[in-house]
Amino acid sequence: ANAVPKDLPSLKKNIFLFFVFCFALPAYPAEKIQVVSNGDLKGFYRTRIYNNIKYFSLKDISDICSGSVNWYKISGKVVLTINTRHITFYFKSKDVSIDSNKYTLPFPTYMVSSDLYIPLDFFLSIKFTEASGQKVEYDQEQNILSFESSVNVFPPRVYSYDGFTQVNFEMSEKLSYDIQKKAKNDYQVVFFRGKTVSDKLYFQNDHIKNISISNAHNQAICRFKLADDKLEIKPSFLENPLRLTLDIYPPGIKTSTAGAEGVNVEASTIPIAAPQPKQEEPKPQENASVHSMPTKALTIVVDAGHGGDDPGAVGPNNTREKDINLAIAKEVAKLLSQDGYKIILTRQDDTFIPLVDRTQTANNNNADFFVSIHCNASLKRKEQGFEIYFLSENATDPDALAVAARENEVVKYEGKPTTKKEKLQILQWSMVMNEYMNESSELCSYITDDVTSRINTKNRGIKQAGFYVLRGAQMPAVLVECAFLSNPSEEIKLHTRKFQKDMADSIYTGIKKYIFKKNLDR
Ligand SMILES: [Zn+2]
C-alpha cells in the first residue's frame, strides 16, 4: 500500500479494510480512493494493487467520465467510449488503441469479477487526457484522484447529405462562438474558452474542403474552406448531444435543420447510437477464455475486387477487372508482408466472395486497415485517371454515385430503401463509418499524394460514396479505382506490369506513410 497511516485509528481502519479485502479476493488487495470530479466529490472508489502496481476499474472510469463500456469477448477486447472517442483495451495485454492509434500500457490489464483493471498511470497520461477530454491527477498523500474536464470542443465530424453538408462540433459545455470570414472562401469558427484536440479532416465535396481544428490562446479555432463563394452557412445549436452544427448549402436549398423531409431530419434531430455488437459480460472468473489475442504486427486486409462469376468491369478489349485487381492486390500484399505486417487477401485466385464477407474477414481478424482494389469504368470512353474513395451513404457527385452503383451491382438491391427501418439502418452504418472517417480520409490523402508523384495519370481526387464493400468495416477503409478499363489506352496501361507495380507501390507507400505518421509501428 502507498498511503502511510498517520494515526492509530486510521491504521486500525486500514488493517480492518485490508483483512476484509484479503478474505474477499486474496490475490488482489484493494484500497479506497476518493474521487473528485470538476471540484465536486464524486464518491469513494476502489483501486487494486497487483504486482505492486495500482490499478483502476474500467467500469468506474466509465462511470466517472460518463462513458460506456462494450465487451468483445471473442476478440478479447473491451472498448471504452467517451464522447466520440474509442479506447480499446485487450485482456491481459499491454496493448491499447485510441481510435486507430496504438500505444502500450506500462503493465498488462487484468480481469477480476467481470471488470477489466487498467494500470492507474494510463489514466494520468496525456494520451488519456487527449482522448477523454479529462485531465486526471492523483494525489498520493491525500489518496485523491481528481478529474477535470479539459476538452470542451471535440474535433468536427462531417456528414454529406443530398444537396448539403453538415459539420458537427460536439461540446461538453455551452460555449459562445463566432463564425468569421478570413478571406474569399476561407472561414473560421472561434469557440471562446474552447479547448480541443488538434485534428485535421482531409475532405472535399461540393461544399467544403480540408477542415482543421486547433487551440489558440484560450480559444479553439476551426478553419475550413468553402468550395464556392455562393454557398451559405447556417449554424444551429442542438442538444443531446450538445453540439454546434453548420449546414453548408447552395442558396435556395432547404437543409435538415431548416426542416427538410425524410431521412435528413432523422439525421439531425433523432440521436441514434451507432449499432454496437452484442454486449457480452464475461463470466465472473479471472481466467476467462480468450480466443484470439491481439498480435503485435499490424494486420492489413487487401481486397481484390470482384472474382469468380463477377468479372467487374470489362474493357473494350475484354480485359476483366477482376484479373487486374488481383494482380495489383497480390503486389500490394507482397510489399507489405516484406515489412512484417500480417496480410490477409480476401481472395488469392479467381473466386467469388460476397461483398459482406470481405469486411467481415477484416473485422474478424481485428484488421488495422482495409484496402479494396478496383478499376473504373464509364460510358464515356474518354474518362480517365485515378480516384480513391472512403464511405459515405451520399456520394460526393453524380460520377461517384455511378461508380458506387456499378461496384455494388453484384448485390441484389431492389430500389431505394423505403421503410423507416431501412433508412435508419443506412444512417447507422454511415455513423459507424464516420468513426473512421478522419482516418480513412487521411489514408486516402497519402495514397493519392504518392500516385500523383509516381504515376503520370489524371488525379480525379478523394471522393465519398456508398460502397457496400466498405460498409461496416470497423477500421480505416478505402477503395481505390486505379484507372479506367473503359478507356482503351488506360486498358492497355492496366495490363502492363509497370503500371500494376507502380500502383501497388503507391498504395503501399501511402499505407506506410500513414503508419509512420500515426506511429503505429512498434
Ligand atoms: Zn470494381
Residues whose N, C-alpha, C, O or C-beta is under 5 A from the ligand:
A	BS01	ZN	G305 G312 H374 C375 E407
